[in-house]
Amino acid sequence: MVEEEQKINLTISEGLLRNLQGMFYKLTSPPHLTLIYASAGCISLTGYSVEELLDIDFINIVHPEDKDLLLKLDPKAGDNNFEPREYRIICKDGAVKWVKDVSNTTYNNSDSIADVEGFITDITKEKAENIAIKALEKQHEGLITELNHKYNELMQFNYIVSHNLRSPIANIIGLTEIIKFHYQDEASETGELVNFISDAAQSIDTIIQDLNLVLSSRKPMNEKFETVSIAETVTSVKNNLKKQIKDSNAIFNLEIQPEVAEVRSIKSYIQSIFYNLISNSIKYKKDNAAPTITISAEKADDQLLIKVADDGLGMDLRSVGDKLFGLYKKFNFDKEGRGLGLHMTKTQIESLGGKIEVESQLNAGTTFRITMPMI
């Protein structure tokens, strides 16, 4: 009965050893490290049969650069028990594999190692993935460094535009005003030339201010995120546009779901986005008609979805194309403006990790659709 149980246990053990993805082994004590046992898992791991591996000895298929990891086993270092080691082996077909070796050293009464037992698994795929990840991380770090360098260059350019260029332009404007004062009563050619110089200087100053505004909107979000009430922000914008709203008799519909009544964002950006979109809706209303502007906010697929819709003039998106959000792009020259608002809006939305889309038809109004991550 005992013999039968032993045979059953032995059969179970052999079955487990065959099915495990790896190789059990047993080595003699250092410095020889002669292989005295290997499980059948050595075939799939190394390509060698058990007999072949015992004959050539396992230490001889360890990669030459990694042999020291096994040869330096310290007979006195009890903390080597079950210490994982990673090294390379050279298989029968010449292929190089990375393996993980978890070993256990046992001792006799004289404190010298009696033998080393371990289990080896193939980690080549895992190692390759780790190498790929590290390469991507290094590439990512390089891109961040390059972006920071480009950003610093951009901010330096911004400083030059804001200070170094504006100062001489301001001087030119001041000097032309003085000269104009002396020629204000004269309809001479000199007086006209001075006026041309003054107008040109004013135009340059306006462009510099616009450029400074655009560059400033691209700075990193070092402003603090705070709780922003969408309804209060819209109310603030409406107060700033009080005259335009009164003159146009604009009607507002506000549809804000309770779960997004307050969001975490940069308040100045959100206010600027609403200001540009609402002012556009008023500016491009139909003639002799009070515009109706509908502002909605909801949570959609874990994102904040904001819509600003109007019933104004609309536009032919096929002809406008990708130019809609371009700098200094205007499509209705009957209306005032320099073509900055939508460009600024898109830049700020993208700085917040979002995107803006538009739906519009001629004489059927426009809807701007903004999606941003919920923070």
Summary of the structure (lengths in Angstrom):
residues: 375
radius of gyration: 37.7
end to end distance: 69.0
largest distance: 129.4
contacts: 1026
relative contact order: 0.06
helix: 51%
strand: 23%
